[in-house]
Every structure is written in C-alpha cells, then in structure tokens.
Amino acid sequence: MAWIDTPREDEWEGALAELYASVVDREHNRVDNIMQIHALNPQAMAAHQGLYASAMAGTKSLRKVDREMIALVVSSANDCHY
C-alpha cells in the first residue's frame, strides 16, 4: 500500500479546517485514513462526506439502521474495518 504525505489535523486551515467537524471520528478523536487522504483536496473531502451522508440517510424504503447493517456486512465481507 502506498503512503501519501498529508497534513496533520492540527495543520488544517481554511476550507479544510471548516470540514474537520464533519469528518472527525468522535469516538476515536481522529480523522479516518479514508477521509484523511482528502486533506490534499478539500473539495473532494466535502463531496465524499456528502455522498456518505446521502447513502446512509434513512428513506421510506430502507431505514437508517438497515443501511448501517448492510454497510457492516459489506465491510466485513471486504475485510474492511470501516
């Protein structure tokens, strides 16, 4: 796996700093690597967060809890800890 140098969270400024609250994992008090990589492109980070929020929001046909369960099963099948 390639390692890409990204700014530390305490170095985030401007648009990137404004996104911090929406991407920080409050349980672990850090930004997950899957979002951290977007620190190089705040617009991509905002788009990724928007896609995630849209995909995980409940709808009339599929409740939020059901979406979370599907995400858990898919992540487990893919051996992904997210």
Jmol script that loads the backbone (N, CA, C; Angstrom):
load data "model"
ATOM      1  N   MET A   1       0.844  -1.182   0.000  1.00  0.00           N
ATOM      2  CA  MET A   1       0.000   0.000   0.000  1.00  0.00           C
ATOM      3  C   MET A   1       0.886   1.241   0.000  1.00  0.00           C
ATOM      4  N   ALA A   2       0.562   2.189  -0.834  1.00  0.00           N
ATOM      5  CA  ALA A   2       1.320   3.439  -0.906  1.00  0.00           C
ATOM      6  C   ALA A   2       0.947   4.349   0.257  1.00  0.00           C
ATOM      7  N   TRP A   3       1.905   5.092   0.716  1.00  0.00           N
ATOM      8  CA  TRP A   3       1.662   6.071   1.776  1.00  0.00           C
ATOM      9  C   TRP A   3       1.786   7.459   1.172  1.00  0.00           C
ATOM     10  N   ILE A   4       0.786   8.262   1.373  1.00  0.00           N
ATOM     11  CA  ILE A   4       0.757   9.609   0.827  1.00  0.00           C
ATOM     12  C   ILE A   4       0.867  10.593   1.982  1.00  0.00           C
ATOM     13  N   ASP A   5       1.793  11.514   1.876  1.00  0.00           N
ATOM     14  CA  ASP A   5       2.008  12.509   2.922  1.00  0.00           C
ATOM     15  C   ASP A   5       0.850  13.510   2.922  1.00  0.00           C
ATOM     16  N   THR A   6       0.135  13.580   4.026  1.00  0.00           N
ATOM     17  CA  THR A   6      -0.990  14.510   4.165  1.00  0.00           C
ATOM     18  C   THR A   6      -0.742  15.407   5.372  1.00  0.00           C
ATOM     19  N   PRO A   7      -1.339  16.587   5.398  1.00  0.00           N
ATOM     20  CA  PRO A   7      -1.141  17.477   6.546  1.00  0.00           C
ATOM     21  C   PRO A   7      -1.758  16.889   7.818  1.00  0.00           C
ATOM     22  N   ARG A   8      -1.078  17.104   8.931  1.00  0.00           N
ATOM     23  CA  ARG A   8      -1.634  16.684  10.219  1.00  0.00           C
ATOM     24  C   ARG A   8      -2.904  17.481  10.490  1.00  0.00           C
ATOM     25  N   GLU A   9      -3.801  16.912  11.266  1.00  0.00           N
ATOM     26  CA  GLU A   9      -5.079  17.571  11.554  1.00  0.00           C
ATOM     27  C   GLU A   9      -4.888  18.945  12.188  1.00  0.00           C
ATOM     28  N   ASP A  10      -3.867  19.108  13.016  1.00  0.00           N
ATOM     29  CA  ASP A  10      -3.648  20.412  13.655  1.00  0.00           C
ATOM     30  C   ASP A  10      -3.066  21.446  12.683  1.00  0.00           C
ATOM     31  N   GLU A  11      -2.760  21.036  11.463  1.00  0.00           N
ATOM     32  CA  GLU A  11      -2.262  21.945  10.430  1.00  0.00           C
ATOM     33  C   GLU A  11      -3.347  22.356   9.430  1.00  0.00           C
ATOM     34  N   TRP A  12      -4.531  21.803   9.583  1.00  0.00           N
ATOM     35  CA  TRP A  12      -5.610  22.107   8.646  1.00  0.00           C
ATOM     36  C   TRP A  12      -6.004  23.569   8.777  1.00  0.00           C
ATOM     37  N   GLU A  13      -6.154  24.246   7.637  1.00  0.00           N
ATOM     38  CA  GLU A  13      -6.533  25.658   7.612  1.00  0.00           C
ATOM     39  C   GLU A  13      -7.624  25.889   6.579  1.00  0.00           C
ATOM     40  N   GLY A  14      -8.282  27.026   6.689  1.00  0.00           N
ATOM     41  CA  GLY A  14      -9.265  27.445   5.692  1.00  0.00           C
ATOM     42  C   GLY A  14     -10.398  26.451   5.493  1.00  0.00           C
ATOM     43  N   ALA A  15     -10.683  26.148   4.230  1.00  0.00           N
ATOM     44  CA  ALA A  15     -11.791  25.252   3.881  1.00  0.00           C
ATOM     45  C   ALA A  15     -11.615  23.884   4.525  1.00  0.00           C
ATOM     46  N   LEU A  16     -10.389  23.426   4.616  1.00  0.00           N
ATOM     47  CA  LEU A  16     -10.115  22.125   5.220  1.00  0.00           C
ATOM     48  C   LEU A  16     -10.468  22.132   6.702  1.00  0.00           C
ATOM     49  N   ALA A  17     -10.085  23.182   7.412  1.00  0.00           N
ATOM     50  CA  ALA A  17     -10.401  23.290   8.837  1.00  0.00           C
ATOM     51  C   ALA A  17     -11.908  23.338   9.062  1.00  0.00           C
ATOM     52  N   GLU A  18     -12.626  23.972   8.147  1.00  0.00           N
ATOM     53  CA  GLU A  18     -14.086  24.052   8.267  1.00  0.00           C
ATOM     54  C   GLU A  18     -14.743  22.682   8.129  1.00  0.00           C
ATOM     55  N   LEU A  19     -14.108  21.759   7.441  1.00  0.00           N
ATOM     56  CA  LEU A  19     -14.656  20.412   7.247  1.00  0.00           C
ATOM     57  C   LEU A  19     -14.379  19.485   8.427  1.00  0.00           C
ATOM     58  N   TYR A  20     -13.449  19.867   9.287  1.00  0.00           N
ATOM     59  CA  TYR A  20     -12.995  18.976  10.359  1.00  0.00           C
ATOM     60  C   TYR A  20     -14.149  18.389  11.168  1.00  0.00           C
ATOM     61  N   ALA A  21     -15.061  19.220  11.627  1.00  0.00           N
ATOM     62  CA  ALA A  21     -16.153  18.740  12.488  1.00  0.00           C
ATOM     63  C   ALA A  21     -17.018  17.693  11.797  1.00  0.00           C
ATOM     64  N   SER A  22     -17.126  17.758  10.482  1.00  0.00           N
ATOM     65  CA  SER A  22     -17.987  16.806   9.779  1.00  0.00           C
ATOM     66  C   SER A  22     -17.279  15.494   9.456  1.00  0.00           C
ATOM     67  N   VAL A  23     -15.952  15.437   9.590  1.00  0.00           N
ATOM     68  CA  VAL A  23     -15.238  14.209   9.226  1.00  0.00           C
ATOM     69  C   VAL A  23     -14.491  13.554  10.389  1.00  0.00           C
ATOM     70  N   VAL A  24     -14.408  14.221  11.527  1.00  0.00           N
ATOM     71  CA  VAL A  24     -13.688  13.627  12.655  1.00  0.00           C
ATOM     72  C   VAL A  24     -14.503  12.472  13.243  1.00  0.00           C
ATOM     73  N   ASP A  25     -13.813  11.385  13.573  1.00  0.00           N
ATOM     74  CA  ASP A  25     -14.425  10.246  14.252  1.00  0.00           C
ATOM     75  C   ASP A  25     -14.411  10.585  15.742  1.00  0.00           C
ATOM     76  N   ARG A  26     -15.553  10.975  16.270  1.00  0.00           N
ATOM     77  CA  ARG A  26     -15.620  11.460  17.658  1.00  0.00           C
ATOM     78  C   ARG A  26     -15.307  10.362  18.676  1.00  0.00           C
ATOM     79  N   GLU A  27     -15.595   9.130  18.323  1.00  0.00           N
ATOM     80  CA  GLU A  27     -15.314   8.022  19.239  1.00  0.00           C
ATOM     81  C   GLU A  27     -13.808   7.855  19.456  1.00  0.00           C
ATOM     82  N   HIS A  28     -13.022   8.037  18.406  1.00  0.00           N
ATOM     83  CA  HIS A  28     -11.575   7.851  18.489  1.00  0.00           C
ATOM     84  C   HIS A  28     -10.800   9.166  18.415  1.00  0.00           C
ATOM     85  N   ASN A  29     -11.522  10.278  18.268  1.00  0.00           N
ATOM     86  CA  ASN A  29     -10.934  11.620  18.219  1.00  0.00           C
ATOM     87  C   ASN A  29      -9.835  11.738  17.155  1.00  0.00           C
ATOM     88  N   ARG A  30     -10.161  11.251  15.956  1.00  0.00           N
ATOM     89  CA  ARG A  30      -9.220  11.343  14.843  1.00  0.00           C
ATOM     90  C   ARG A  30      -9.999  11.287  13.534  1.00  0.00           C
ATOM     91  N   VAL A  31      -9.337  11.629  12.451  1.00  0.00           N
ATOM     92  CA  VAL A  31      -9.927  11.525  11.117  1.00  0.00           C
ATOM     93  C   VAL A  31      -9.456  10.205  10.517  1.00  0.00           C
ATOM     94  N   ASP A  32     -10.396   9.374  10.092  1.00  0.00           N
ATOM     95  CA  ASP A  32     -10.044   8.087   9.498  1.00  0.00           C
ATOM     96  C   ASP A  32      -9.217   8.291   8.234  1.00  0.00           C
ATOM     97  N   ASN A  33      -8.341   7.346   7.949  1.00  0.00           N
ATOM     98  CA  ASN A  33      -7.467   7.452   6.781  1.00  0.00           C
ATOM     99  C   ASN A  33      -8.244   7.652   5.486  1.00  0.00           C
ATOM    100  N   ILE A  34      -9.404   7.018   5.376  1.00  0.00           N
ATOM    101  CA  ILE A  34     -10.197   7.131   4.154  1.00  0.00           C
ATOM    102  C   ILE A  34     -10.619   8.579   3.894  1.00  0.00           C
ATOM    103  N   MET A  35     -10.763   9.375   4.952  1.00  0.00           N
ATOM    104  CA  MET A  35     -11.073  10.800   4.797  1.00  0.00           C
ATOM    105  C   MET A  35      -9.802  11.654   4.833  1.00  0.00           C
ATOM    106  N   GLN A  36      -8.820  11.237   5.600  1.00  0.00           N
ATOM    107  CA  GLN A  36      -7.562  11.988   5.738  1.00  0.00           C
ATOM    108  C   GLN A  36      -6.896  12.215   4.382  1.00  0.00           C
ATOM    109  N   ILE A  37      -6.969  11.241   3.496  1.00  0.00           N
ATOM    110  CA  ILE A  37      -6.332  11.385   2.188  1.00  0.00           C
ATOM    111  C   ILE A  37      -6.907  12.576   1.425  1.00  0.00           C
ATOM    112  N   HIS A  38      -8.164  12.911   1.701  1.00  0.00           N
ATOM    113  CA  HIS A  38      -8.796  14.041   1.026  1.00  0.00           C
ATOM    114  C   HIS A  38      -8.304  15.389   1.556  1.00  0.00           C
ATOM    115  N   ALA A  39      -7.455  15.382   2.569  1.00  0.00           N
ATOM    116  CA  ALA A  39      -6.909  16.644   3.080  1.00  0.00           C
ATOM    117  C   ALA A  39      -6.122  17.368   1.989  1.00  0.00           C
ATOM    118  N   LEU A  40      -5.709  16.641   0.988  1.00  0.00           N
ATOM    119  CA  LEU A  40      -4.997  17.248  -0.138  1.00  0.00           C
ATOM    120  C   LEU A  40      -5.946  17.971  -1.088  1.00  0.00           C
ATOM    121  N   ASN A  41      -7.245  17.677  -0.964  1.00  0.00           N
ATOM    122  CA  ASN A  41      -8.240  18.278  -1.853  1.00  0.00           C
ATOM    123  C   ASN A  41      -9.546  18.454  -1.073  1.00  0.00           C
ATOM    124  N   PRO A  42      -9.719  19.574  -0.357  1.00  0.00           N
ATOM    125  CA  PRO A  42     -10.908  19.781   0.473  1.00  0.00           C
ATOM    126  C   PRO A  42     -12.228  19.630  -0.292  1.00  0.00           C
ATOM    127  N   GLN A  43     -12.251  19.991  -1.558  1.00  0.00           N
ATOM    128  CA  GLN A  43     -13.476  19.846  -2.349  1.00  0.00           C
ATOM    129  C   GLN A  43     -13.837  18.364  -2.491  1.00  0.00           C
ATOM    130  N   ALA A  44     -12.848  17.515  -2.688  1.00  0.00           N
ATOM    131  CA  ALA A  44     -13.094  16.074  -2.765  1.00  0.00           C
ATOM    132  C   ALA A  44     -13.564  15.542  -1.414  1.00  0.00           C
ATOM    133  N   MET A  45     -12.993  16.070  -0.316  1.00  0.00           N
ATOM    134  CA  MET A  45     -13.416  15.641   1.015  1.00  0.00           C
ATOM    135  C   MET A  45     -14.888  15.978   1.241  1.00  0.00           C
ATOM    136  N   ALA A  46     -15.282  17.188   0.887  1.00  0.00           N
ATOM    137  CA  ALA A  46     -16.677  17.602   1.057  1.00  0.00           C
ATOM    138  C   ALA A  46     -17.601  16.732   0.210  1.00  0.00           C
ATOM    139  N   ALA A  47     -17.187  16.413  -1.010  1.00  0.00           N
ATOM    140  CA  ALA A  47     -18.002  15.567  -1.885  1.00  0.00           C
ATOM    141  C   ALA A  47     -18.125  14.158  -1.319  1.00  0.00           C
ATOM    142  N   HIS A  48     -17.024  13.606  -0.817  1.00  0.00           N
ATOM    143  CA  HIS A  48     -17.036  12.267  -0.225  1.00  0.00           C
ATOM    144  C   HIS A  48     -17.968  12.234   0.987  1.00  0.00           C
ATOM    145  N   GLN A  49     -17.859  13.235   1.846  1.00  0.00           N
ATOM    146  CA  GLN A  49     -18.715  13.298   3.032  1.00  0.00           C
ATOM    147  C   GLN A  49     -20.179  13.430   2.630  1.00  0.00           C
ATOM    148  N   GLY A  50     -20.467  14.233   1.610  1.00  0.00           N
ATOM    149  CA  GLY A  50     -21.839  14.389   1.130  1.00  0.00           C
ATOM    150  C   GLY A  50     -22.396  13.095   0.574  1.00  0.00           C
ATOM    151  N   LEU A  51     -21.587  12.361  -0.181  1.00  0.00           N
ATOM    152  CA  LEU A  51     -22.015  11.072  -0.726  1.00  0.00           C
ATOM    153  C   LEU A  51     -22.312  10.094   0.403  1.00  0.00           C
ATOM    154  N   TYR A  52     -21.417  10.027   1.392  1.00  0.00           N
ATOM    155  CA  TYR A  52     -21.619   9.128   2.528  1.00  0.00           C
ATOM    156  C   TYR A  52     -22.905   9.480   3.270  1.00  0.00           C
ATOM    157  N   ALA A  53     -23.102  10.752   3.560  1.00  0.00           N
ATOM    158  CA  ALA A  53     -24.298  11.178   4.294  1.00  0.00           C
ATOM    159  C   ALA A  53     -25.560  10.833   3.516  1.00  0.00           C
ATOM    160  N   SER A  54     -25.531  11.035   2.216  1.00  0.00           N
ATOM    161  CA  SER A  54     -26.690  10.722   1.380  1.00  0.00           C
ATOM    162  C   SER A  54     -26.958   9.222   1.340  1.00  0.00           C
ATOM    163  N   ALA A  55     -25.906   8.441   1.201  1.00  0.00           N
ATOM    164  CA  ALA A  55     -26.063   6.986   1.116  1.00  0.00           C
ATOM    165  C   ALA A  55     -26.553   6.388   2.426  1.00  0.00           C
ATOM    166  N   MET A  56     -26.164   6.987   3.554  1.00  0.00           N
ATOM    167  CA  MET A  56     -26.509   6.404   4.845  1.00  0.00           C
ATOM    168  C   MET A  56     -27.768   6.985   5.472  1.00  0.00           C
ATOM    169  N   ALA A  57     -28.359   8.004   4.877  1.00  0.00           N
ATOM    170  CA  ALA A  57     -29.594   8.583   5.417  1.00  0.00           C
ATOM    171  C   ALA A  57     -30.749   7.607   5.204  1.00  0.00           C
ATOM    172  N   GLY A  58     -31.635   7.541   6.166  1.00  0.00           N
ATOM    173  CA  GLY A  58     -32.797   6.676   6.036  1.00  0.00           C
ATOM    174  C   GLY A  58     -33.765   7.199   4.988  1.00  0.00           C
ATOM    175  N   THR A  59     -34.512   6.302   4.388  1.00  0.00           N
ATOM    176  CA  THR A  59     -35.547   6.663   3.420  1.00  0.00           C
ATOM    177  C   THR A  59     -36.814   5.898   3.773  1.00  0.00           C
ATOM    178  N   LYS A  60     -37.884   6.147   3.043  1.00  0.00           N
ATOM    179  CA  LYS A  60     -39.127   5.419   3.295  1.00  0.00           C
ATOM    180  C   LYS A  60     -38.955   3.927   3.045  1.00  0.00           C
ATOM    181  N   SER A  61     -38.129   3.564   2.079  1.00  0.00           N
ATOM    182  CA  SER A  61     -37.989   2.154   1.714  1.00  0.00           C
ATOM    183  C   SER A  61     -36.912   1.413   2.512  1.00  0.00           C
ATOM    184  N   LEU A  62     -35.967   2.138   3.095  1.00  0.00           N
ATOM    185  CA  LEU A  62     -34.891   1.486   3.835  1.00  0.00           C
ATOM    186  C   LEU A  62     -34.468   2.378   5.001  1.00  0.00           C
ATOM    187  N   ARG A  63     -34.694   1.875   6.211  1.00  0.00           N
ATOM    188  CA  ARG A  63     -34.369   2.660   7.402  1.00  0.00           C
ATOM    189  C   ARG A  63     -32.855   2.814   7.574  1.00  0.00           C
ATOM    190  N   LYS A  64     -32.465   3.837   8.318  1.00  0.00           N
ATOM    191  CA  LYS A  64     -31.047   4.088   8.579  1.00  0.00           C
ATOM    192  C   LYS A  64     -30.395   2.876   9.238  1.00  0.00           C
ATOM    193  N   VAL A  65     -31.066   2.251  10.176  1.00  0.00           N
ATOM    194  CA  VAL A  65     -30.495   1.093  10.866  1.00  0.00           C
ATOM    195  C   VAL A  65     -30.248  -0.049   9.880  1.00  0.00           C
ATOM    196  N   ASP A  66     -31.127  -0.211   8.890  1.00  0.00           N
ATOM    197  CA  ASP A  66     -30.935  -1.247   7.876  1.00  0.00           C
ATOM    198  C   ASP A  66     -29.728  -0.929   6.993  1.00  0.00           C
ATOM    199  N   ARG A  67     -29.565   0.341   6.647  1.00  0.00           N
ATOM    200  CA  ARG A  67     -28.404   0.748   5.846  1.00  0.00           C
ATOM    201  C   ARG A  67     -27.110   0.507   6.617  1.00  0.00           C
ATOM    202  N   GLU A  68     -27.126   0.801   7.902  1.00  0.00           N
ATOM    203  CA  GLU A  68     -25.943   0.564   8.732  1.00  0.00           C
ATOM    204  C   GLU A  68     -25.607  -0.927   8.771  1.00  0.00           C
ATOM    205  N   MET A  69     -26.626  -1.777   8.864  1.00  0.00           N
ATOM    206  CA  MET A  69     -26.397  -3.221   8.895  1.00  0.00           C
ATOM    207  C   MET A  69     -25.802  -3.696   7.570  1.00  0.00           C
ATOM    208  N   ILE A  70     -26.324  -3.201   6.464  1.00  0.00           N
ATOM    209  CA  ILE A  70     -25.778  -3.559   5.148  1.00  0.00           C
ATOM    210  C   ILE A  70     -24.322  -3.117   5.054  1.00  0.00           C
ATOM    211  N   ALA A  71     -24.032  -1.903   5.497  1.00  0.00           N
ATOM    212  CA  ALA A  71     -22.657  -1.390   5.462  1.00  0.00           C
ATOM    213  C   ALA A  71     -21.735  -2.261   6.313  1.00  0.00           C
ATOM    214  N   LEU A  72     -22.210  -2.690   7.467  1.00  0.00           N
ATOM    215  CA  LEU A  72     -21.418  -3.540   8.347  1.00  0.00           C
ATOM    216  C   LEU A  72     -21.100  -4.879   7.685  1.00  0.00           C
ATOM    217  N   VAL A  73     -22.106  -5.502   7.089  1.00  0.00           N
ATOM    218  CA  VAL A  73     -21.914  -6.802   6.439  1.00  0.00           C
ATOM    219  C   VAL A  73     -20.968  -6.676   5.241  1.00  0.00           C
ATOM    220  N   VAL A  74     -21.155  -5.649   4.426  1.00  0.00           N
ATOM    221  CA  VAL A  74     -20.288  -5.450   3.259  1.00  0.00           C
ATOM    222  C   VAL A  74     -18.853  -5.181   3.709  1.00  0.00           C
ATOM    223  N   SER A  75     -18.672  -4.341   4.717  1.00  0.00           N
ATOM    224  CA  SER A  75     -17.324  -4.059   5.221  1.00  0.00           C
ATOM    225  C   SER A  75     -16.668  -5.321   5.758  1.00  0.00           C
ATOM    226  N   SER A  76     -17.426  -6.127   6.465  1.00  0.00           N
ATOM    227  CA  SER A  76     -16.895  -7.377   6.995  1.00  0.00           C
ATOM    228  C   SER A  76     -16.494  -8.323   5.863  1.00  0.00           C
ATOM    229  N   ALA A  77     -17.344  -8.443   4.859  1.00  0.00           N
ATOM    230  CA  ALA A  77     -17.044  -9.312   3.714  1.00  0.00           C
ATOM    231  C   ALA A  77     -15.801  -8.837   2.969  1.00  0.00           C
ATOM    232  N   ASN A  78     -15.580  -7.530   2.960  1.00  0.00           N
ATOM    233  CA  ASN A  78     -14.412  -6.950   2.286  1.00  0.00           C
ATOM    234  C   ASN A  78     -13.197  -6.835   3.203  1.00  0.00           C
ATOM    235  N   ASP A  79     -13.315  -7.341   4.440  1.00  0.00           N
ATOM    236  CA  ASP A  79     -12.243  -7.260   5.427  1.00  0.00           C
ATOM    237  C   ASP A  79     -11.793  -5.814   5.634  1.00  0.00           C
ATOM    238  N   CYS A  80     -12.776  -4.931   5.728  1.00  0.00           N
ATOM    239  CA  CYS A  80     -12.533  -3.503   5.905  1.00  0.00           C
ATOM    240  C   CYS A  80     -12.990  -3.091   7.303  1.00  0.00           C
ATOM    241  N   HIS A  81     -12.128  -2.443   8.076  1.00  0.00           N
ATOM    242  CA  HIS A  81     -12.502  -2.079   9.445  1.00  0.00           C
ATOM    243  C   HIS A  81     -13.368  -0.834   9.521  1.00  0.00           C
ATOM    244  N   TYR A  82     -13.626  -0.167   8.399  1.00  0.00           N
ATOM    245  CA  TYR A  82     -14.502   0.993   8.423  1.00  0.00           C
ATOM    246  C   TYR A  82     -15.932   0.524   8.441  1.00  0.00           C
TER     247      TYR A  82
END
end "model"
wireframe off; spacefill off
backbone 0.3
color backbone group
